[in-house]
């Protein structure tokens, strides 16, 4: 069977031709020795008493053949080993390639610096989370304050309507500099030139609203002295009625009354 370069793995093909040449030469030399023996034997058969030359020892020739044959067998074995272990060799080559690129990445991209940057980013995230929690707390406080202000506004407006028998004057809530302020409007515009009666009604409505925010209202004693004398005659009855409702429905105990009347 003739061995071809294509039968071998690529990395062994260059070694095939020298080994084949060495084997061909060794075999040729051995054949020459055999031809020499044949010639001597023919000569002896023709003349049995003729003196013939002693042939040389073939061991060296056979040794050369053995060396060449062993070299070819070793080359074939190495090539077959790679072919038979191709999957394992491929996996090993891939591992070496990955290790190479991993080492190169480590060199090009300093992993220690990356770890430090990651730590700093995590610290920033933690600070942002704390700031977010604080902002949420403040937001809830602001919302609660706004709700209290809006509830107070509604109570005051309700009492103003009851006192003046009109919804023209209303309290609105505006925010200035982070603080909530009450602003008085007449028919949607900032109110100006209030009468004494309107001033009294607004003050009395605000007073009642703030009074009912007292946590221990049952322990509070309130004395009201003539709150209606500055009111217009037309709204005095409603003012007295609002006071009576406060006494009856908002938790006051009535101990006495002013001598002022609706006229």
ZAMARGU-4260 file (C-alpha; in steps of 0.2 Angstrom, whole numbers, plus 5000, padded with zeros to 4 digits):
<rodrens>
0) 5000/5000/5000 | 5007/5017/4995 | 5007/5031/5008 | 5002/5048/5001 | 5004/5065/5009
5) 4985/5068/5009 | 4983/5053/5020 | 4993/5062/5034 | 4989/5076/5045 | 4995/5093/5038
10) 5009/5095/5050 | 5017/5078/5046 | 5017/5079/5027 | 5034/5088/5025 | 5042/5073/5034
15) 5035/5059/5023 | 5046/5062/5007 | 5063/5061/5016 | 5057/5045/5025 | 5051/5037/5009
20) 5067/5041/5000 | 5077/5034/5014 | 5067/5018/5014 | 5068/5017/4995 | 5087/5019/4995
25) 5089/5006/5009 | 5078/4993/5000 | 5087/4996/4983 | 5104/4994/4992 | 5097/4977/4999
30) 5091/4972/4982 | 5109/4975/4975 | 5116/4964/4989 | 5104/4950/4984 | 5109/4952/4966
35) 5127/4951/4971 | 5123/4934/4980 | 5114/4928/4965 | 5128/4932/4954 | 5140/4923/4965
40) 5129/4908/4966 | 5128/4907/4947 | 5146/4908/4945 | 5149/4894/4958 | 5136/4883/4949
45) 5146/4885/4932 | 5163/4881/4940 | 5162/4872/4957 | 5181/4874/4959 | 5181/4892/4955
50) 5186/4904/4969 | 5172/4916/4973 | 5172/4933/4983 | 5165/4932/5001 | 5149/4942/5001
55) 5147/4957/5013 | 5136/4956/5029 | 5118/4962/5025 | 5115/4967/5043 | 5119/4985/5040
60) 5107/4985/5025 | 5093/4977/5035 | 5096/4990/5049 | 5094/5004/5037 | 5078/4997/5031
65) 5072/4995/5049 | 5076/5013/5053 | 5067/5019/5038 | 5052/5008/5041 | 5051/5013/5060
70) 5052/5031/5055 | 5037/5029/5043 | 5027/5019/5056 | 5030/5032/5070 | 5025/5046/5058
75) 5009/5037/5053 | 5005/5034/5072 | 5007/5052/5076 | 4996/5057/5062 | 4983/5044/5067
80) 4984/5050/5085 | 4979/5068/5081 | 4965/5062/5069 | 4958/5050/5082 | 4959/5063/5096
85) 4953/5077/5085 | 4938/5082/5096 | 4949/5082/5112 | 4963/5092/5103 | 4950/5104/5096
90) 4943/5107/5114 | 4960/5110/5121 | 4964/5122/5107 | 4948/5132/5111 | 4953/5132/5129
95) 4970/5139/5125 | 4962/5152/5114 | 4950/5158/5127 | 4964/5159/5140 | 4974/5169/5128
100) 4960/5182/5125 | 4956/5182/5144 | 4974/5186/5148 | 4974/5199/5134 | 4958/5207/5141
105) 4965/5207/5158 | 4980/5217/5152 | 4970/5229/5141 | 4957/5232/5154 | 4963/5234/5171
110) 4951/5223/5181 | 4956/5231/5198 | 4951/5248/5191 | 4934/5241/5185 | 4931/5234/5203
115) 4934/5250/5211 | 4923/5259/5198 | 4909/5246/5202 | 4911/5249/5221 | 4910/5268/5218
120) 4894/5266/5207 | 4886/5255/5220 | 4890/5268/5234 | 4882/5281/5223 | 4866/5270/5220
125) 4865/5268/5239 | 4866/5287/5241 | 4853/5290/5228 | 4842/5277/5237 | 4844/5286/5253
130) 4840/5303/5245 | 4825/5295/5237 | 4818/5289/5253 | 4821/5306/5262 | 4812/5314/5247
135) 4798/5302/5248 | 4796/5306/5267 | 4797/5325/5263 | 4784/5323/5249 | 4772/5314/5261
140) 4774/5327/5274 | 4770/5341/5261 | 4755/5331/5255 | 4749/5329/5272 | 4752/5348/5275
145) 4743/5352/5259 | 4728/5341/5264 | 4727/5349/5281 | 4727/5366/5272 | 4714/5361/5260
150) 4703/5354/5273 | 4705/5370/5283 | 4701/5380/5268 | 4685/5370/5265 | 4679/5372/5283
155) 4683/5391/5283 | 4673/5393/5266 | 4659/5383/5273 | 4657/5394/5288 | 4660/5410/5278
160) 4645/5405/5267 | 4634/5401/5282 | 4639/5418/5290 | 4637/5429/5275 | 4623/5419/5266
165) 4634/5421/5250 | 4649/5411/5242 | 4656/5427/5234 | 4670/5427/5247 | 4681/5412/5247
170) 4698/5406/5254 | 4710/5398/5242 | 4727/5390/5246 | 4743/5395/5237 | 4761/5390/5239
175) 4775/5403/5241 | 4793/5399/5246 | 4788/5381/5251 | 4774/5387/5263 | 4756/5386/5260
180) 4746/5403/5262 | 4728/5407/5262 | 4722/5420/5250 | 4705/5428/5250 | 4696/5430/5234
185) 4679/5438/5229 | 4671/5430/5214 | 4688/5422/5208 | 4698/5438/5210 | 4709/5444/5225
190) 4697/5452/5237 | 4699/5471/5241 | 4690/5484/5252 | 4682/5472/5264 | 4668/5478/5275
195) 4669/5477/5293 | 4656/5464/5293 | 4665/5453/5281 | 4681/5455/5291 | 4672/5449/5306
200) 4664/5435/5298 | 4680/5429/5290 | 4689/5431/5307 | 4675/5421/5316 | 4675/5407/5303
205) 4694/5406/5304 | 4693/5406/5323 | 4680/5392/5324 | 4690/5381/5311 | 4707/5383/5321
210) 4697/5380/5337 | 4691/5363/5332 | 4709/5358/5328 | 4712/5358/5347 | 4716/5339/5352
215) 4707/5341/5369 | 4693/5352/5364 | 4682/5345/5379 | 4694/5354/5391 | 4694/5371/5382
220) 4683/5385/5388 | 4679/5398/5375 | 4671/5415/5379 | 4664/5425/5364 | 4659/5443/5368
225) 4647/5451/5356 | 4654/5444/5339 | 4640/5451/5328 | 4638/5470/5332 | 4649/5475/5317
230) 4639/5464/5305 | 4626/5470/5293 | 4609/5468/5300 | 4604/5456/5286 | 4617/5443/5291
235) 4617/5444/5310 | 4604/5430/5311 | 4614/5418/5301 | 4630/5423/5312 | 4620/5418/5328
240) 4614/5402/5319 | 4632/5397/5315 | 4637/5400/5333 | 4622/5390/5339 | 4626/5375/5327
245) 4645/5376/5333 | 4638/5374/5351 | 4626/5360/5347 | 4637/5350/5334 | 4655/5354/5337
250) 4657/5348/5355 | 4655/5364/5365 | 4646/5365/5381 | 4636/5381/5383 | 4638/5390/5399
255) 4631/5406/5395 | 4627/5418/5380 | 4630/5436/5375 | 4617/5449/5378 | 4618/5454/5360
260) 4603/5451/5349 | 4600/5449/5331 | 4594/5467/5329
</rodrens>
